[in-house]
Amino acid sequence: MNEPSFPNSQRELLLAARGRESQAAFAKKLGVDRTCLSRYEREQLGAPTAVINYCLRQISDQLHSGNSTALQEAILFIRRASEALDRAAKDEAASP
């Protein structure tokens, strides 16, 4: 059995997290318009951190169905780093 590869782009991340779900249904879960999701997937628009975090959680949950692997640990590390960046951006925006 091949170990799944980690997405290498915003497009790959979104498609991996969405799986077979329709764009409309996935966009609704993300709280964005379907046309925005389409633009994120085509990399015509950078996805917000909240969308990236959601996708990372989706992929992490998909991979956590078995024993922990180095890839799963790396994804968890990336997720935590992304959340820390999100907090730092919010703190910076709140600073006068």
C-alpha positions as protocol buffer text, in pm:
chain_id: "A"
residue {
  index: 1
  type: MET
  ca { x: 0 y: 0 z: 0 }
}
residue {
  index: 2
  type: ASN
  ca { x: 140 y: 339 z: -98 }
}
residue {
  index: 3
  type: GLU
  ca { x: 161 y: 614 z: 160 }
}
residue {
  index: 4
  type: PRO
  ca { x: -42 y: 917 z: 51 }
}
residue {
  index: 5
  type: SER
  ca { x: 158 y: 1214 z: -71 }
}
residue {
  index: 6
  type: PHE
  ca { x: 117 y: 1552 z: 89 }
}
residue {
  index: 7
  type: PRO
  ca { x: -33 y: 1827 z: -130 }
}
residue {
  index: 8
  type: ASN
  ca { x: 229 y: 2058 z: -281 }
}
residue {
  index: 9
  type: SER
  ca { x: 9 y: 2354 z: -371 }
}
residue {
  index: 10
  type: GLN
  ca { x: -302 y: 2537 z: -262 }
}
residue {
  index: 11
  type: ARG
  ca { x: -492 y: 2363 z: -543 }
}
residue {
  index: 12
  type: GLU
  ca { x: -378 y: 2016 z: -437 }
}
residue {
  index: 13
  type: LEU
  ca { x: -459 y: 2091 z: -72 }
}
residue {
  index: 14
  type: LEU
  ca { x: -812 y: 2207 z: -150 }
}
residue {
  index: 15
  type: LEU
  ca { x: -882 y: 1918 z: -386 }
}
residue {
  index: 16
  type: ALA
  ca { x: -748 y: 1662 z: -139 }
}
residue {
  index: 17
  type: ALA
  ca { x: -961 y: 1806 z: 142 }
}
residue {
  index: 18
  type: ARG
  ca { x: -1272 y: 1831 z: -77 }
}
residue {
  index: 19
  type: GLY
  ca { x: -1238 y: 1478 z: -213 }
}
residue {
  index: 20
  type: ARG
  ca { x: -1549 y: 1378 z: -407 }
}
residue {
  index: 21
  type: GLU
  ca { x: -1766 y: 1644 z: -248 }
}
residue {
  index: 22
  type: SER
  ca { x: -1913 y: 1904 z: -483 }
}
residue {
  index: 23
  type: GLN
  ca { x: -1768 y: 2254 z: -487 }
}
residue {
  index: 24
  type: ALA
  ca { x: -2102 y: 2394 z: -373 }
}
residue {
  index: 25
  type: ALA
  ca { x: -2125 y: 2164 z: -70 }
}
residue {
  index: 26
  type: PHE
  ca { x: -1759 y: 2214 z: 27 }
}
residue {
  index: 27
  type: ALA
  ca { x: -1784 y: 2592 z: -16 }
}
residue {
  index: 28
  type: LYS
  ca { x: -2084 y: 2593 z: 216 }
}
residue {
  index: 29
  type: LYS
  ca { x: -1880 y: 2409 z: 483 }
}
residue {
  index: 30
  type: LEU
  ca { x: -1602 y: 2664 z: 441 }
}
residue {
  index: 31
  type: GLY
  ca { x: -1844 y: 2957 z: 458 }
}
residue {
  index: 32
  type: VAL
  ca { x: -1737 y: 3092 z: 119 }
}
residue {
  index: 33
  type: ASP
  ca { x: -1910 y: 3136 z: -214 }
}
residue {
  index: 34
  type: ARG
  ca { x: -1864 y: 2853 z: -465 }
}
residue {
  index: 35
  type: THR
  ca { x: -1706 y: 3093 z: -713 }
}
residue {
  index: 36
  type: CYS
  ca { x: -1444 y: 3188 z: -452 }
}
residue {
  index: 37
  type: LEU
  ca { x: -1366 y: 2821 z: -392 }
}
residue {
  index: 38
  type: SER
  ca { x: -1330 y: 2774 z: -766 }
}
residue {
  index: 39
  type: ARG
  ca { x: -1083 y: 3064 z: -780 }
}
residue {
  index: 40
  type: TYR
  ca { x: -890 y: 2921 z: -482 }
}
residue {
  index: 41
  type: GLU
  ca { x: -870 y: 2584 z: -659 }
}
residue {
  index: 42
  type: ARG
  ca { x: -744 y: 2746 z: -980 }
}
residue {
  index: 43
  type: GLU
  ca { x: -499 y: 2949 z: -769 }
}
residue {
  index: 44
  type: GLN
  ca { x: -636 y: 3274 z: -906 }
}
residue {
  index: 45
  type: LEU
  ca { x: -702 y: 3388 z: -549 }
}
residue {
  index: 46
  type: GLY
  ca { x: -510 y: 3312 z: -232 }
}
residue {
  index: 47
  type: ALA
  ca { x: -720 y: 3119 z: 17 }
}
residue {
  index: 48
  type: PRO
  ca { x: -757 y: 3274 z: 363 }
}
residue {
  index: 49
  type: THR
  ca { x: -576 y: 3112 z: 654 }
}
residue {
  index: 50
  type: ALA
  ca { x: -906 y: 2981 z: 795 }
}
residue {
  index: 51
  type: VAL
  ca { x: -969 y: 2788 z: 469 }
}
residue {
  index: 52
  type: ILE
  ca { x: -614 y: 2648 z: 468 }
}
residue {
  index: 53
  type: ASN
  ca { x: -649 y: 2545 z: 833 }
}
residue {
  index: 54
  type: TYR
  ca { x: -980 y: 2372 z: 761 }
}
residue {
  index: 55
  type: CYS
  ca { x: -825 y: 2178 z: 473 }
}
residue {
  index: 56
  type: LEU
  ca { x: -523 y: 2080 z: 683 }
}
residue {
  index: 57
  type: ARG
  ca { x: -758 y: 1950 z: 953 }
}
residue {
  index: 58
  type: GLN
  ca { x: -955 y: 1753 z: 693 }
}
residue {
  index: 59
  type: ILE
  ca { x: -641 y: 1588 z: 558 }
}
residue {
  index: 60
  type: SER
  ca { x: -506 y: 1527 z: 907 }
}
residue {
  index: 61
  type: ASP
  ca { x: -832 y: 1361 z: 1008 }
}
residue {
  index: 62
  type: GLN
  ca { x: -821 y: 1145 z: 695 }
}
residue {
  index: 63
  type: LEU
  ca { x: -468 y: 1032 z: 776 }
}
residue {
  index: 64
  type: HIS
  ca { x: -530 y: 973 z: 1147 }
}
residue {
  index: 65
  type: SER
  ca { x: -742 y: 671 z: 1074 }
}
residue {
  index: 66
  type: GLY
  ca { x: -438 y: 448 z: 1132 }
}
residue {
  index: 67
  type: ASN
  ca { x: -114 y: 450 z: 1327 }
}
residue {
  index: 68
  type: SER
  ca { x: 81 y: 773 z: 1346 }
}
residue {
  index: 69
  type: THR
  ca { x: 340 y: 813 z: 1069 }
}
residue {
  index: 70
  type: ALA
  ca { x: 609 y: 1069 z: 1004 }
}
residue {
  index: 71
  type: LEU
  ca { x: 379 y: 1226 z: 743 }
}
residue {
  index: 72
  type: GLN
  ca { x: 96 y: 1257 z: 994 }
}
residue {
  index: 73
  type: GLU
  ca { x: 328 y: 1415 z: 1247 }
}
residue {
  index: 74
  type: ALA
  ca { x: 450 y: 1661 z: 983 }
}
residue {
  index: 75
  type: ILE
  ca { x: 92 y: 1756 z: 896 }
}
residue {
  index: 76
  type: LEU
  ca { x: 15 y: 1814 z: 1264 }
}
residue {
  index: 77
  type: PHE
  ca { x: 325 y: 2036 z: 1290 }
}
residue {
  index: 78
  type: ILE
  ca { x: 218 y: 2234 z: 981 }
}
residue {
  index: 79
  type: ARG
  ca { x: -133 y: 2274 z: 1121 }
}
residue {
  index: 80
  type: ARG
  ca { x: 0 y: 2408 z: 1450 }
}
residue {
  index: 81
  type: ALA
  ca { x: 235 y: 2646 z: 1268 }
}
residue {
  index: 82
  type: SER
  ca { x: -52 y: 2772 z: 1050 }
}
residue {
  index: 83
  type: GLU
  ca { x: -268 y: 2832 z: 1357 }
}
residue {
  index: 84
  type: ALA
  ca { x: 20 y: 3020 z: 1524 }
}
residue {
  index: 85
  type: LEU
  ca { x: 59 y: 3237 z: 1212 }
}
residue {
  index: 86
  type: ASP
  ca { x: -315 y: 3308 z: 1217 }
}
residue {
  index: 87
  type: ARG
  ca { x: -297 y: 3416 z: 1582 }
}
residue {
  index: 88
  type: ALA
  ca { x: 7 y: 3635 z: 1513 }
}
residue {
  index: 89
  type: ALA
  ca { x: -171 y: 3803 z: 1220 }
}
residue {
  index: 90
  type: LYS
  ca { x: -474 y: 3874 z: 1438 }
}
residue {
  index: 91
  type: ASP
  ca { x: -253 y: 4015 z: 1716 }
}
residue {
  index: 92
  type: GLU
  ca { x: -68 y: 4235 z: 1466 }
}
residue {
  index: 93
  type: ALA
  ca { x: -397 y: 4362 z: 1318 }
}
residue {
  index: 94
  type: ALA
  ca { x: -524 y: 4445 z: 1667 }
}
residue {
  index: 95
  type: SER
  ca { x: -209 y: 4647 z: 1752 }
}
residue {
  index: 96
  type: PRO
  ca { x: -236 y: 5023 z: 1705 }
}
